[in-house]
């Protein structure tokens, strides 16, 4: 996951920095705001997909006992809730 996420994370930081600069310099326009926030949203979506795909891949290679330990280490509770924002609780 790290190799795939790192460039997306760097791109996200750069886009956020650009947006901040546009506001700071008074160069933002409604059109540019729409374009920049759409680009940021796209990157965030791709980053989330990489993250969740890593969870799916991990579960495929683990035994049921290892999955239970993985869930415990990730902080999932017996009720299936998580401190992380994943759809469906602990079901990745």
RARARA-V110552 format. One record per residue. N is the residue number from 1. SS is DSSP state (H for helix, E for strand, - for the rest). PSI is psi in radians with two decimals (* if undefined). Layout:
# RARARA-V110552
<<N:SS:PSI> <N:SS:PSI>>
This chain:
# RARARA-V110552
<<1:-:-0.69> <2:H:-0.76> <3:H:-0.63> <4:H:-0.59> <5:H:-0.58> <6:H:-0.88> <7:H:-0.61> <8:H:-0.70> <9:H:-0.74> <10:H:-0.71> <11:H:-0.71> <12:H:-0.79> <13:H:-0.75> <14:H:-0.72> <15:H:-0.71> <16:H:-0.71> <17:H:-0.75> <18:H:-0.78> <19:H:-0.76> <20:H:-0.74> <21:H:-0.69> <22:H:-0.72> <23:H:-0.80> <24:H:-0.64> <25:-:-0.07> <26:-:0.44> <27:-:0.07> <28:-:2.45> <29:-:2.83> <30:H:-0.69> <31:H:-0.77> <32:H:-0.66> <33:H:-0.80> <34:H:-0.80> <35:H:-0.78> <36:H:-0.74> <37:H:-0.56> <38:H:-0.71> <39:H:-0.74> <40:H:-0.76> <41:H:-0.71> <42:H:-0.78> <43:H:-0.76> <44:H:-0.70> <45:H:-0.74> <46:H:-0.67> <47:H:-0.73> <48:H:-0.69> <49:H:-0.72> <50:H:-0.78> <51:H:-0.86> <52:H:-0.58> <53:H:-0.62> <54:H:-0.69> <55:H:-0.75> <56:H:-0.81> <57:H:-0.73> <58:H:-0.78> <59:H:-0.54> <60:H:-0.60> <61:H:-0.09> <62:-:2.64> <63:-:2.88> <64:H:-0.67> <65:H:-0.71> <66:H:-0.64> <67:H:-0.75> <68:H:-0.74> <69:H:-0.70> <70:H:-0.81> <71:H:-0.75> <72:H:-0.81> <73:H:-0.54> <74:H:-0.20> <75:-:0.32> <76:-:2.51> <77:-:3.05> <78:-:-0.42> <79:-:-0.04> <80:-:0.15> <81:-:2.81> <82:-:2.72> <83:-:-0.12> <84:-:2.74> <85:-:1.32> <86:-:2.43> <87:-:2.42> <88:-:0.41> <89:-:-2.06> <90:-:0.09> <91:-:1.81> <92:-:*>>
